Amino acid sequence: MASDPIEQTEEVTMTTPAKQEKVVSSFRETLPQVLASTANNFFRMNVSLSLGFATVVIAQLHHSGGDLSLDDNHASWLGSVAYICQPLGSVASGVIVELIGRKKFLILINFPFLLGLVLLCTAPSFPVLMLANVIIGITVGLTEAPNNSYNGEVCQPGVRGVMSASSGIFYQLGFFMQYLLGTLTFWRTAAGISTVIPISTFICLCMIPEVPIWLISRGRIKDAEKALCCLRGWVQPSAVQQELTELIRYHEETKIKKKIETQVATPEIIVTDSSAKPSVLSPAFVKDEKDAAPEKFQVVKVVRDLLRPPTLRPLLLVVPFFFFVHFAGLTSIKPFMVHVFRQFQMPVTAEWFTVASGGCGLVGSVLLMLSVRMLGKRFISLVGTAISAVAALLLGVYAYVRPLGDDGALAYTWVPLVLFVLLSFCNSIVEQIPSILISEVYPFRTRGLSVGISVAFCYFFIFLASKTYLDTERVFQLHGAFWFYGVISCVAYAFFHFWLVETEGKSLEDIERHFTQGLSARSREGRNKGRTGQQTSLS
């Protein structure tokens, strides 16, 4: 007799989720996803505060004549070394995060952020400044895989785009705060105040749930159920059973596909229909996961997974995207903004215009969050890139045609200020799109590593853009440098027009299916249609 109530409960579990969902308001259902994503987004402020500090130090120490005076070579390395160190942590993070989970990993890496800021605050020499930036660069790399994938894995499709876009607000807020601190205070004081952020982030992260799909991949079905109950409005387990069943089905299908693709026999795999009862699914699934021996890391197997259509195609979209946004001009000059702004003779002081530039980025991030669901990522990317291209080209024209004053600098005018506002505003919007995409476009089985690789390329491009700016300006002069960045933005517009897909409002499974089927459809069309078939499949 004891089994009858259980069976009845199971029937209610599968037949009443819609009724349960009606009891919970949309606000209550969305609120925990917003809170969890916001706690995760505090890491973006950690990243930008730490990376933006180089601009503050260079502005105050570049040719200052003091004990820590920086020449051009020292300034270029200080402004870029963190970015070249980032891939060391980025690729490793993709592997580590799959072993210990998103939440625990994010909590732990607050400590090296704190160490880096303390070293910056107390640095007695240039080598210590470099060491602090190396630690920060590696730590930034470690954050990318869990930070970028968390929002996409805990939010529903209707919320995911907005919350992923909101991470850009925190990212730009970090730069704005650091530039403001650098303008108002001494650089050591700014570093000391910045230590508040990793401490606050640590506290916030302790209160968010783990990613349900990761818990399922470890056979922790009950923990995944609890996480879903929390993320869907603090509801009863019966309200999330349908979603839980779909996640289990998706993960088991992913396992089967992976084993088939690697030609491994799967006689013990239990194929479960999505309509099966969760109570029947869970024990078998847990047993299968717990009994399975951990797989050894195999380079050939990893490379094979990365070269398969569901992962390779998004990589070929995201990696060039990162290249284009970071060679559009603003990233290159970011560590040397005070130097560049002084050459353009702004009607405001160069130091305060760095704050204004950060403010433009912050406003752009807010508008992206509010408009991404309605306008879509593709439209926003095309418009923002077009305006950035025009602004960079016109800045080059201005630097070329304006007469020089008696001091050899460009004459005083408002024109470059307006153009830099446009460039800062649009570039701050577009540069966030690939960070949103990487939380959506990669399949779960390779997501951690794919995100790590993508972000490693991202920061390598930032390193190249930052490290080479002074040399680019020296070779091409000020106007030639901005023409160079403007031309790259024009090429970026063409790339986005032909290859950028719209993912807004689609489920992660639908996005994965699109990339897989899209490439297969192209191969079936054969050589006759060539590039036309590729473009059609992505439209």
DOTORVEX-480746 format. One record per residue (C-alpha): residue in one letter; x, y, z; residue number from 1. Coordinates in pm, 1 decimal. Example, Ala and Ser with C-alpha at 12.3 -4.5 7.8 and 13.67 -1.06 7.14 Angstrom:
2
NODE  residu         x         y         z  num
NODE       A    1230.0    -450.0     780.0    1
NODE       S    1367.0    -106.0     714.0    2
//
This chain:
539
NODE  residu         x         y         z  num
NODE       M       0.0       0.0       0.0    1
NODE       A     291.0     231.7      58.2    2
NODE       S     367.5     237.9    -311.0    3
NODE       D      25.3     368.2    -417.2    4
NODE       P      69.9     724.5    -288.8    5
NODE       I     407.7     734.6    -457.6    6
NODE       E     262.6     631.4    -788.8    7
NODE       Q     -13.4     891.5    -753.2    8
NODE       T     243.3    1156.0    -670.6    9
NODE       E     436.8    1065.9    -982.3   10
NODE       E     126.9    1108.1   -1196.0   11
NODE       V      65.8    1451.9   -1048.0   12
NODE       T     428.3    1540.1   -1111.3   13
NODE       M     398.8    1479.5   -1482.5   14
NODE       T      45.7    1603.0   -1543.6   15
NODE       T      24.4    1923.4   -1338.8   16
NODE       P     336.0    2132.6   -1414.0   17
NODE       A     130.1    2378.8   -1617.0   18
NODE       K    -106.4    2433.7   -1323.3   19
NODE       Q     185.3    2482.7   -1089.9   20
NODE       E     343.8    2736.2   -1323.9   21
NODE       K      22.4    2941.4   -1333.9   22
NODE       V      34.1    2980.4    -955.3   23
NODE       V     375.1    3147.7    -979.2   24
NODE       S     372.4    3496.5   -1128.0   25
NODE       S     610.6    3591.3   -1405.1   26
NODE       F     786.2    3828.2   -1166.7   27
NODE       R     847.2    3555.2    -909.4   28
NODE       E     961.6    3313.5   -1178.1   29
NODE       T    1207.8    3565.3   -1322.7   30
NODE       L    1340.9    3717.5    -999.0   31
NODE       P    1568.1    3429.6    -886.8   32
NODE       Q    1720.0    3408.1   -1235.8   33
NODE       V    1790.5    3780.9   -1223.0   34
NODE       L    1944.1    3755.0    -875.4   35
NODE       A    2163.7    3458.2    -967.9   36
NODE       S    2279.2    3623.9   -1290.7   37
NODE       T    2348.2    3950.9   -1109.7   38
NODE       A    2568.5    3776.7    -853.0   39
NODE       N    2753.9    3609.3   -1138.5   40
NODE       N    2782.4    3941.1   -1323.2   41
NODE       F    2971.4    4093.9   -1030.4   42
NODE       F    3265.7    3904.0   -1172.8   43
NODE       R    3250.7    4121.5   -1481.1   44
NODE       M    3311.0    4421.4   -1254.6   45
NODE       N    3604.9    4235.5   -1100.7   46
NODE       V    3751.0    4185.4   -1446.6   47
NODE       S    3708.2    4541.0   -1574.7   48
NODE       L    3822.0    4705.2   -1250.4   49
NODE       S    4143.0    4504.2   -1261.2   50
NODE       L    4205.7    4550.0   -1633.5   51
NODE       G    4114.8    4919.0   -1628.9   52
NODE       F    4371.7    4987.7   -1360.0   53
NODE       A    4651.7    4988.0   -1620.3   54
NODE       T    4497.4    5299.7   -1777.4   55
NODE       V    4504.5    5474.8   -1438.7   56
NODE       V    4866.2    5379.4   -1365.7   57
NODE       I    4992.5    5471.1   -1713.5   58
NODE       A    4810.9    5806.6   -1702.2   59
NODE       Q    4982.0    5896.5   -1373.2   60
NODE       L    5326.8    5739.3   -1423.6   61
NODE       H    5394.6    5765.7   -1798.7   62
NODE       H    5697.7    5999.6   -1824.8   63
NODE       S    5618.3    6127.6   -1474.1   64
NODE       G    5984.0    6161.5   -1373.0   65
NODE       G    5932.0    5989.1   -1035.9   66
NODE       D    6070.4    5666.0    -893.2   67
NODE       L    5814.2    5460.8   -1086.6   68
NODE       S    5822.0    5666.1   -1406.4   69
NODE       L    5727.2    5457.5   -1712.3   70
NODE       D    5881.1    5498.9   -2054.9   71
NODE       D    5698.6    5396.1   -2374.0   72
NODE       N    5824.6    5037.7   -2358.0   73
NODE       H    5726.2    4990.9   -1993.9   74
NODE       A    5387.6    5152.0   -2055.1   75
NODE       S    5310.0    4928.5   -2352.8   76
NODE       W    5393.8    4614.0   -2155.8   77
NODE       L    5204.7    4724.7   -1845.7   78
NODE       G    4898.2    4800.9   -2057.4   79
NODE       S    4900.4    4466.0   -2235.8   80
NODE       V    5071.1    4195.6   -2027.5   81
NODE       A    4749.5    4094.5   -1848.2   82
NODE       Y    4585.9    4012.0   -2180.2   83
NODE       I    4863.4    3781.7   -2303.5   84
NODE       C    4862.7    3597.8   -1968.4   85
NODE       Q    4487.2    3547.8   -1980.5   86
NODE       P    4492.0    3250.6   -2223.4   87
NODE       L    4700.6    3057.6   -1969.1   88
NODE       G    4400.5    3058.1   -1739.7   89
NODE       S    4129.8    3059.6   -2004.6   90
NODE       V    4199.6    2722.5   -2165.3   91
NODE       A    4260.5    2560.5   -1825.4   92
NODE       S    3932.8    2698.7   -1690.0   93
NODE       G    3731.7    2504.5   -1947.0   94
NODE       V    3864.7    2176.2   -1807.7   95
NODE       I    3861.9    2268.8   -1438.1   96
NODE       V    3509.6    2409.2   -1440.4   97
NODE       E    3370.4    2078.3   -1569.3   98
NODE       L    3533.2    1899.3   -1276.7   99
NODE       I    3428.1    2115.5    -981.4  100
NODE       G    3130.0    2311.5   -1116.6  101
NODE       R    3060.9    2672.6   -1203.1  102
NODE       K    2967.1    2803.7    -860.4  103
NODE       K    3256.0    2659.8    -659.1  104
NODE       F    3510.2    2768.1    -918.9  105
NODE       L    3375.5    3124.5    -928.6  106
NODE       I    3393.9    3145.9    -549.3  107
NODE       L    3755.6    3027.2    -533.1  108
NODE       I    3899.1    3262.4    -793.4  109
NODE       N    3801.6    3572.9    -599.2  110
NODE       F    4115.7    3522.9    -392.2  111
NODE       P    4376.4    3574.0    -669.8  112
NODE       F    4181.1    3883.4    -779.9  113
NODE       L    4217.7    4018.0    -427.4  114
NODE       L    4588.5    3929.3    -421.3  115
NODE       G    4650.3    4112.4    -748.8  116
NODE       L    4482.0    4430.4    -626.7  117
NODE       V    4674.8    4421.7    -297.4  118
NODE       L    5001.8    4390.8    -490.1  119
NODE       L    4902.3    4685.5    -710.6  120
NODE       C    4823.7    4891.0    -402.4  121
NODE       T    5160.0    4820.5    -238.4  122
NODE       A    5389.5    4778.3    -543.2  123
NODE       P    5734.8    4930.7    -472.6  124
NODE       S    5871.3    4879.8    -824.6  125
NODE       F    5786.6    4813.0   -1188.0  126
NODE       P    5849.4    4433.3   -1161.6  127
NODE       V    5589.5    4408.9    -884.1  128
NODE       L    5342.0    4602.9   -1097.0  129
NODE       M    5406.0    4353.6   -1375.7  130
NODE       L    5366.4    4056.9   -1138.6  131
NODE       A    5032.1    4191.5   -1017.6  132
NODE       N    4913.0    4229.7   -1375.8  133
NODE       V    5028.5    3876.7   -1461.9  134
NODE       I    4826.0    3737.6   -1168.5  135
NODE       I    4524.5    3942.2   -1273.1  136
NODE       G    4557.8    3830.0   -1634.9  137
NODE       I    4569.0    3460.2   -1546.1  138
NODE       T    4279.2    3502.0   -1304.4  139
NODE       V    4069.7    3682.0   -1564.9  140
NODE       G    4127.0    3382.8   -1789.6  141
NODE       L    4013.7    3144.2   -1519.1  142
NODE       T    3686.4    3334.1   -1475.3  143
NODE       E    3578.2    3333.2   -1837.4  144
NODE       A    3446.0    2978.2   -1885.1  145
NODE       P    3225.3    2965.7   -1571.4  146
NODE       N    3129.0    3332.0   -1583.4  147
NODE       N    3020.1    3333.9   -1947.4  148
NODE       S    2839.1    3000.2   -1938.9  149
NODE       Y    2652.9    3044.0   -1607.9  150
NODE       N    2387.7    3290.3   -1726.2  151
NODE       G    2307.6    3086.4   -2033.3  152
NODE       E    2266.8    2768.2   -1830.4  153
NODE       V    2044.8    2896.5   -1547.7  154
NODE       C    1813.8    3132.1   -1738.6  155
NODE       Q    1511.8    3048.6   -1951.7  156
NODE       P    1526.1    3155.2   -2320.4  157
NODE       G    1307.9    3462.3   -2265.3  158
NODE       V    1536.1    3588.9   -1987.2  159
NODE       R    1872.5    3461.2   -2106.1  160
NODE       G    1947.3    3729.1   -2365.2  161
NODE       V    1867.9    4018.9   -2132.7  162
NODE       M    2066.4    3877.9   -1841.1  163
NODE       S    2363.8    3790.4   -2059.3  164
NODE       A    2351.7    4143.8   -2197.0  165
NODE       S    2331.0    4283.4   -1843.0  166
NODE       S    2678.4    4143.3   -1773.6  167
NODE       G    2806.3    4418.8   -2000.6  168
NODE       I    2662.7    4678.7   -1761.8  169
NODE       F    2878.3    4545.3   -1480.3  170
NODE       Y    3176.5    4520.7   -1713.2  171
NODE       Q    3145.4    4883.3   -1822.7  172
NODE       L    3061.7    4993.9   -1467.5  173
NODE       G    3396.8    4853.8   -1354.7  174
NODE       F    3585.8    5064.4   -1610.5  175
NODE       F    3378.4    5372.1   -1524.0  176
NODE       M    3448.6    5331.8   -1150.7  177
NODE       Q    3819.8    5273.4   -1205.2  178
NODE       Y    3858.1    5574.9   -1434.5  179
NODE       L    3666.9    5788.7   -1186.1  180
NODE       L    3881.8    5668.3    -896.6  181
NODE       G    4196.0    5729.5   -1102.4  182
NODE       T    4085.9    6084.4   -1176.5  183
NODE       L    3990.2    6168.8    -817.3  184
NODE       T    4255.5    5980.0    -620.0  185
NODE       F    4613.0    5854.4    -629.7  186
NODE       W    4655.6    5522.8    -812.5  187
NODE       R    4749.9    5332.0    -494.8  188
NODE       T    4434.8    5455.3    -323.8  189
NODE       A    4227.2    5349.3    -623.3  190
NODE       A    4370.3    4995.9    -600.2  191
NODE       G    4293.3    4977.2    -228.1  192
NODE       I    3931.8    5085.1    -277.3  193
NODE       S    3892.6    4830.9    -558.0  194
NODE       T    3952.3    4539.3    -317.0  195
NODE       V    3594.1    4585.8    -195.5  196
NODE       I    3461.5    4432.5    -518.6  197
NODE       P    3611.5    4079.2    -497.0  198
NODE       I    3507.4    4060.3    -131.3  199
NODE       S    3148.8    4157.1    -221.1  200
NODE       T    3149.7    3914.1    -514.3  201
NODE       F    3256.2    3628.9    -286.5  202
NODE       I    2961.9    3695.0     -53.8  203
NODE       C    2709.7    3713.4    -338.8  204
NODE       L    2830.0    3395.2    -507.8  205
NODE       C    2791.0    3192.9    -190.0  206
NODE       M    2413.5    3245.0    -214.7  207
NODE       I    2347.4    3133.7    -575.2  208
NODE       P    2261.8    2778.3    -688.8  209
NODE       E    2480.7    2554.7    -903.3  210
NODE       V    2398.0    2504.7   -1271.7  211
NODE       P    2130.8    2229.1   -1299.9  212
NODE       I    2269.4    2072.7   -1618.4  213
NODE       W    2614.4    2035.1   -1457.5  214
NODE       L    2457.5    1866.9   -1152.8  215
NODE       I    2273.3    1629.1   -1385.9  216
NODE       S    2597.9    1548.2   -1566.4  217
NODE       R    2737.4    1438.8   -1229.2  218
NODE       G    2433.0    1225.5   -1149.9  219
NODE       R    2312.2    1463.6    -876.7  220
NODE       I    1949.0    1464.6    -981.2  221
NODE       K    1808.5    1573.2    -645.0  222
NODE       D    2049.5    1865.5    -627.4  223
NODE       A    1956.1    1962.8    -982.8  224
NODE       E    1588.8    1951.7    -885.9  225
NODE       K    1652.2    2178.8    -586.4  226
NODE       A    1848.3    2421.8    -803.6  227
NODE       L    1563.8    2434.1   -1057.1  228
NODE       C    1307.6    2490.2    -781.9  229
NODE       C    1510.8    2787.3    -663.9  230
NODE       L    1572.9    2927.3   -1012.6  231
NODE       R    1209.8    2901.9   -1124.6  232
NODE       G    1060.3    3102.6    -840.7  233
NODE       W    1120.6    2895.6    -525.0  234
NODE       V     854.3    2649.0    -634.5  235
NODE       Q     767.0    2292.9    -534.6  236
NODE       P     949.4    2005.1    -710.6  237
NODE       S     634.1    1914.1    -904.1  238
NODE       A     654.3    2245.6   -1092.0  239
NODE       V     996.9    2173.1   -1241.9  240
NODE       Q     967.6    1801.9   -1321.9  241
NODE       Q     898.1    1860.0   -1690.4  242
NODE       E    1202.7    2083.5   -1730.7  243
NODE       L    1412.9    1843.8   -1523.2  244
NODE       T    1305.3    1554.3   -1745.6  245
NODE       E    1394.8    1753.1   -2058.0  246
NODE       L    1738.9    1833.4   -1917.1  247
NODE       I    1798.4    1467.3   -1833.9  248
NODE       R    1683.4    1363.6   -2180.3  249
NODE       Y    1906.6    1626.3   -2341.3  250
NODE       H    2207.6    1513.7   -2140.5  251
NODE       E    2151.6    1145.0   -2216.2  252
NODE       E    2111.2    1218.5   -2586.4  253
NODE       T    2433.2    1418.5   -2570.1  254
NODE       K    2610.0    1122.5   -2408.6  255
NODE       I    2483.3     886.0   -2674.0  256
NODE       K    2585.2    1116.7   -2959.3  257
NODE       K    2928.4    1161.1   -2808.1  258
NODE       K    2983.4     786.0   -2772.3  259
NODE       I    2856.3     714.6   -3121.1  260
NODE       E    3080.2     984.4   -3265.2  261
NODE       T    3385.3     843.5   -3087.1  262
NODE       Q    3287.0     486.2   -3186.6  263
NODE       V    3261.3     361.6   -2831.3  264
NODE       A    3016.7      80.6   -2759.7  265
NODE       T    2722.5     182.2   -2541.8  266
NODE       P    2536.9    -139.2   -2440.4  267
NODE       E    2469.1     -14.7   -2089.9  268
NODE       I    2335.9     327.4   -2185.3  269
NODE       I    1972.1     367.5   -2093.1  270
NODE       V    1779.7     556.2   -2360.3  271
NODE       T    1492.1     730.2   -2193.7  272
NODE       D    1186.0     876.4   -2358.2  273
NODE       S    1108.2    1234.9   -2261.8  274
NODE       S     762.4    1128.6   -2145.1  275
NODE       A     898.7     888.4   -1885.2  276
NODE       K     847.1     956.9   -1516.8  277
NODE       P    1132.0    1137.9   -1344.8  278
NODE       S    1128.2     890.8   -1057.7  279
NODE       V    1194.7     611.0   -1303.4  280
NODE       L    1463.1     807.2   -1488.9  281
NODE       S    1664.4     927.5   -1198.2  282
NODE       P    1784.8     607.7   -1022.9  283
NODE       A    1903.1     444.5   -1344.5  284
NODE       F    2065.0     763.4   -1461.4  285
NODE       V    2236.7     824.1   -1128.1  286
NODE       K    2366.6     470.9   -1122.5  287
NODE       D    2499.0     498.9   -1474.7  288
NODE       E    2676.6     827.3   -1397.4  289
NODE       K    2821.5     720.9   -1062.7  290
NODE       D    2940.7     383.1   -1187.1  291
NODE       A    3109.7     533.5   -1490.7  292
NODE       A    3484.8     564.9   -1452.6  293
NODE       P    3622.4     914.6   -1513.5  294
NODE       E    3760.7     947.6   -1865.5  295
NODE       K    4124.0    1033.2   -1918.9  296
NODE       F    4201.7    1355.3   -2091.4  297
NODE       Q    4285.7    1267.9   -2449.5  298
NODE       V    4414.2    1538.0   -2680.7  299
NODE       V    4298.6    1359.8   -2996.7  300
NODE       K    3947.4    1314.3   -2859.2  301
NODE       V    3923.7    1678.6   -2752.0  302
NODE       V    4043.8    1801.9   -3091.6  303
NODE       R    3794.7    1571.9   -3263.3  304
NODE       D    3508.2    1715.0   -3056.5  305
NODE       L    3615.3    2070.7   -3135.7  306
NODE       L    3629.3    1997.5   -3508.8  307
NODE       R    3275.8    1859.9   -3524.9  308
NODE       P    3006.0    2089.9   -3672.3  309
NODE       P    2816.7    2174.6   -3348.2  310
NODE       T    3135.5    2324.8   -3199.9  311
NODE       L    3347.9    2420.8   -3500.0  312
NODE       R    3086.5    2637.3   -3666.9  313
NODE       P    3020.4    2856.0   -3360.3  314
NODE       L    3398.0    2887.0   -3311.0  315
NODE       L    3435.9    3015.8   -3666.6  316
NODE       L    3173.0    3277.4   -3588.4  317
NODE       V    3280.3    3387.6   -3240.0  318
NODE       V    3660.7    3401.1   -3280.1  319
NODE       P    3654.5    3640.0   -3581.6  320
NODE       F    3387.7    3842.0   -3398.7  321
NODE       F    3631.0    3898.4   -3111.5  322
NODE       F    3904.4    3999.8   -3355.3  323
NODE       F    3689.8    4260.3   -3524.9  324
NODE       V    3552.1    4424.2   -3209.7  325
NODE       H    3896.4    4459.1   -3052.2  326
NODE       F    4061.0    4603.0   -3362.6  327
NODE       A    3786.4    4861.9   -3409.4  328
NODE       G    3993.5    5129.9   -3234.4  329
NODE       L    3872.6    5172.4   -2878.2  330
NODE       T    4038.3    4860.8   -2734.2  331
NODE       S    4371.9    4956.9   -2886.9  332
NODE       I    4381.9    5300.7   -2728.4  333
NODE       K    4222.0    5208.4   -2395.0  334
NODE       P    4548.1    5186.9   -2192.3  335
NODE       F    4668.0    5510.1   -2360.2  336
NODE       M    4345.4    5709.6   -2367.1  337
NODE       V    4490.1    6007.3   -2182.3  338
NODE       H    4780.9    6017.3   -2430.2  339
NODE       V    4545.8    5999.2   -2732.4  340
NODE       F    4287.8    6244.9   -2599.6  341
NODE       R    4558.7    6503.5   -2530.2  342
NODE       Q    4671.4    6483.8   -2893.9  343
NODE       F    4316.7    6555.3   -3013.8  344
NODE       Q    4294.0    6865.8   -2790.1  345
NODE       M    3953.5    6794.3   -2637.0  346
NODE       P    3751.3    7078.0   -2483.5  347
NODE       V    3763.0    6881.9   -2156.1  348
NODE       T    4070.3    6746.6   -1977.2  349
NODE       A    4190.0    6409.7   -2102.3  350
NODE       E    4160.2    6252.1   -1756.3  351
NODE       W    3793.5    6345.0   -1722.5  352
NODE       F    3717.9    6229.0   -2074.1  353
NODE       T    3830.4    5878.9   -1975.6  354
NODE       V    3549.7    5893.4   -1719.6  355
NODE       A    3310.6    6016.6   -1989.4  356
NODE       S    3421.5    5728.4   -2213.0  357
NODE       G    3344.9    5483.4   -1934.4  358
NODE       G    3007.6    5650.7   -1887.5  359
NODE       C    2929.9    5606.6   -2257.5  360
NODE       G    3008.9    5238.6   -2226.1  361
NODE       L    2782.9    5209.3   -1923.3  362
NODE       V    2490.6    5378.4   -2101.9  363
NODE       G    2547.6    5159.3   -2406.1  364
NODE       S    2535.5    4846.4   -2191.3  365
NODE       V    2204.5    4951.3   -2035.4  366
NODE       L    2052.8    5017.9   -2376.9  367
NODE       L    2178.8    4681.8   -2503.0  368
NODE       M    2012.3    4503.1   -2214.5  369
NODE       L    1683.1    4684.7   -2276.0  370
NODE       S    1682.2    4643.0   -2653.7  371
NODE       V    1850.5    4308.5   -2726.7  372
NODE       R    1530.3    4107.7   -2693.3  373
NODE       M    1335.5    4337.0   -2924.4  374
NODE       L    1602.6    4421.0   -3184.0  375
NODE       G    1815.1    4106.6   -3173.6  376
NODE       K    2192.7    4068.8   -3163.8  377
NODE       R    2238.3    4067.2   -3541.4  378
NODE       F    2072.0    4404.9   -3603.3  379
NODE       I    2249.3    4568.1   -3309.2  380
NODE       S    2586.7    4434.6   -3425.2  381
NODE       L    2540.3    4563.7   -3780.0  382
NODE       V    2426.6    4911.9   -3678.0  383
NODE       G    2688.6    4950.0   -3404.1  384
NODE       T    2971.4    4833.9   -3631.8  385
NODE       A    2865.7    5069.8   -3910.4  386
NODE       I    2864.9    5372.0   -3676.8  387
NODE       S    3200.2    5268.1   -3522.7  388
NODE       A    3351.7    5244.5   -3871.6  389
NODE       V    3230.0    5591.6   -3967.7  390
NODE       A    3349.4    5743.5   -3637.8  391
NODE       A    3698.5    5590.1   -3666.6  392
NODE       L    3737.1    5696.9   -4030.3  393
NODE       L    3623.1    6052.7   -3953.4  394
NODE       L    3863.2    6074.6   -3658.4  395
NODE       G    4139.2    5983.3   -3902.7  396
NODE       V    4020.2    6248.9   -4147.1  397
NODE       Y    4003.3    6506.7   -3867.9  398
NODE       A    4354.8    6424.7   -3748.3  399
NODE       Y    4481.6    6456.0   -4107.3  400
NODE       V    4314.9    6779.1   -4221.5  401
NODE       R    4309.4    6988.6   -3904.9  402
NODE       P    4589.0    7252.7   -3888.8  403
NODE       L    4840.4    7225.0   -3608.1  404
NODE       G    4868.8    7485.4   -3336.2  405
NODE       D    5186.3    7656.8   -3222.4  406
NODE       D    5260.9    7373.5   -2982.2  407
NODE       G    5247.4    7114.7   -3261.6  408
NODE       A    4923.0    6962.8   -3140.1  409
NODE       L    4584.0    6962.6   -3308.1  410
NODE       A    4375.2    7273.7   -3263.1  411
NODE       Y    4107.3    7290.4   -2995.1  412
NODE       T    3759.8    7176.5   -3114.9  413
NODE       W    3449.9    6976.4   -3017.7  414
NODE       V    3455.3    6753.1   -3326.3  415
NODE       P    3679.6    6474.7   -3189.7  416
NODE       L    3485.3    6471.1   -2863.0  417
NODE       V    3159.4    6396.9   -3046.4  418
NODE       L    3325.2    6131.0   -3261.7  419
NODE       F    3488.7    5964.2   -2961.3  420
NODE       V    3154.6    5959.4   -2780.1  421
NODE       L    3001.4    5777.9   -3078.2  422
NODE       L    3294.8    5537.9   -3099.7  423
NODE       S    3287.9    5463.4   -2724.9  424
NODE       F    2911.3    5420.6   -2719.8  425
NODE       C    2882.8    5188.8   -3021.2  426
NODE       N    3197.1    4990.5   -2953.5  427
NODE       S    3087.1    4925.6   -2594.6  428
NODE       I    2764.7    4775.0   -2728.2  429
NODE       V    2909.9    4560.5   -3005.4  430
NODE       E    3198.6    4423.6   -2798.0  431
NODE       Q    2948.4    4262.0   -2561.8  432
NODE       I    2767.7    4063.0   -2831.5  433
NODE       P    3028.0    3784.1   -2864.5  434
NODE       S    3034.8    3747.9   -2486.1  435
NODE       I    2659.5    3688.7   -2500.0  436
NODE       L    2693.2    3448.7   -2792.1  437
NODE       I    2946.7    3223.7   -2620.4  438
NODE       S    2696.4    3151.8   -2343.9  439
NODE       E    2450.0    3026.8   -2607.9  440
NODE       V    2607.4    2883.3   -2920.7  441
NODE       Y    2827.4    2599.4   -2791.8  442
NODE       P    2690.8    2251.0   -2712.1  443
NODE       F    2703.2    2149.0   -2346.2  444
NODE       R    2957.0    1868.8   -2390.4  445
NODE       T    3221.9    2109.0   -2524.3  446
NODE       R    3094.2    2436.2   -2380.4  447
NODE       G    3353.0    2479.6   -2107.1  448
NODE       L    3651.4    2421.3   -2335.0  449
NODE       S    3499.3    2610.9   -2628.0  450
NODE       V    3431.6    2915.1   -2411.7  451
NODE       G    3786.1    2895.1   -2276.8  452
NODE       I    3934.8    2882.6   -2625.9  453
NODE       S    3712.1    3165.4   -2751.9  454
NODE       V    3802.3    3394.3   -2465.3  455
NODE       A    4170.6    3302.5   -2495.3  456
NODE       F    4157.1    3430.8   -2852.9  457
NODE       C    3964.5    3735.1   -2730.6  458
NODE       Y    4235.2    3839.7   -2488.6  459
NODE       F    4513.0    3752.6   -2730.5  460
NODE       F    4353.2    3999.3   -2974.0  461
NODE       I    4327.8    4258.9   -2696.5  462
NODE       F    4696.2    4205.7   -2619.8  463
NODE       L    4791.5    4257.0   -2984.7  464
NODE       A    4573.1    4565.3   -3018.0  465
NODE       S    4705.0    4722.9   -2695.2  466
NODE       K    5069.4    4628.9   -2732.3  467
NODE       T    5094.9    4753.4   -3091.0  468
NODE       Y    4904.2    5082.4   -3059.9  469
NODE       L    5204.4    5307.1   -2989.3  470
NODE       D    5396.8    5139.2   -3273.1  471
NODE       T    5096.4    5172.9   -3505.0  472
NODE       E    5069.5    5542.5   -3425.9  473
NODE       R    5443.5    5586.5   -3475.5  474
NODE       V    5439.2    5415.4   -3816.8  475
NODE       F    5108.0    5541.1   -3961.0  476
NODE       Q    5077.8    5858.7   -3751.8  477
NODE       L    4761.8    5944.2   -3561.9  478
NODE       H    4534.5    5972.6   -3865.1  479
NODE       G    4664.1    5653.3   -4026.7  480
NODE       A    4603.3    5454.1   -3709.2  481
NODE       F    4234.7    5549.9   -3702.1  482
NODE       W    4194.6    5485.4   -4073.8  483
NODE       F    4337.8    5138.9   -4012.8  484
NODE       Y    4081.5    5070.5   -3739.4  485
NODE       G    3801.7    5212.3   -3952.7  486
NODE       V    3882.1    4980.5   -4243.3  487
NODE       I    3877.8    4680.1   -4009.3  488
NODE       S    3531.8    4785.6   -3890.5  489
NODE       C    3413.5    4796.2   -4253.2  490
NODE       V    3536.6    4439.5   -4306.2  491
NODE       A    3362.9    4342.7   -3981.2  492
NODE       Y    3032.6    4478.2   -4112.2  493
NODE       A    3056.5    4255.8   -4420.1  494
NODE       F    3140.2    3952.6   -4204.8  495
NODE       F    2844.2    4009.8   -3973.3  496
NODE       H    2611.2    4063.3   -4267.1  497
NODE       F    2690.3    3724.0   -4418.3  498
NODE       W    2768.9    3505.3   -4117.4  499
NODE       L    2609.4    3634.7   -3795.7  500
NODE       V    2301.8    3432.8   -3697.9  501
NODE       E    2020.5    3547.2   -3470.4  502
NODE       T    2000.2    3345.2   -3146.6  503
NODE       E    1770.9    3571.4   -2947.5  504
NODE       G    1470.3    3387.9   -2797.2  505
NODE       K    1586.8    3041.1   -2903.8  506
NODE       S    1652.5    2753.0   -2664.3  507
NODE       L    2005.9    2620.6   -2627.0  508
NODE       E    1895.8    2293.4   -2786.3  509
NODE       D    1747.4    2474.8   -3087.6  510
NODE       I    2066.9    2675.4   -3131.1  511
NODE       E    2279.4    2359.8   -3123.2  512
NODE       R    2045.8    2190.5   -3370.8  513
NODE       H    2070.3    2493.2   -3601.4  514
NODE       F    2448.2    2484.1   -3619.7  515
NODE       T    2454.0    2107.9   -3666.8  516
NODE       Q    2185.5    2093.8   -3935.3  517
NODE       G    2303.4    2411.0   -4103.4  518
NODE       L    2647.0    2267.9   -4174.5  519
NODE       S    2500.3    1935.8   -4285.3  520
NODE       A    2263.1    2113.9   -4523.7  521
NODE       R    2553.1    2303.7   -4672.2  522
NODE       S    2746.8    1982.3   -4732.5  523
NODE       R    2444.1    1826.5   -4903.4  524
NODE       E    2412.5    2120.9   -5139.9  525
NODE       G    2752.1    2028.9   -5276.8  526
NODE       R    3007.2    2230.9   -5457.9  527
NODE       N    2773.1    2384.2   -5715.3  528
NODE       K    2609.0    2628.2   -5474.9  529
NODE       G    2933.6    2701.2   -5295.6  530
NODE       R    2930.1    3006.7   -5076.4  531
NODE       T    2566.5    3088.2   -5160.1  532
NODE       G    2458.1    2774.1   -4978.2  533
NODE       Q    2663.7    2871.5   -4675.6  534
NODE       Q    2507.3    3213.4   -4651.8  535
NODE       T    2154.7    3078.7   -4696.8  536
NODE       S    2192.7    2832.2   -4416.2  537
NODE       L    2299.2    3108.0   -4178.3  538
NODE       S    2036.5    3363.2   -4269.9  539
//
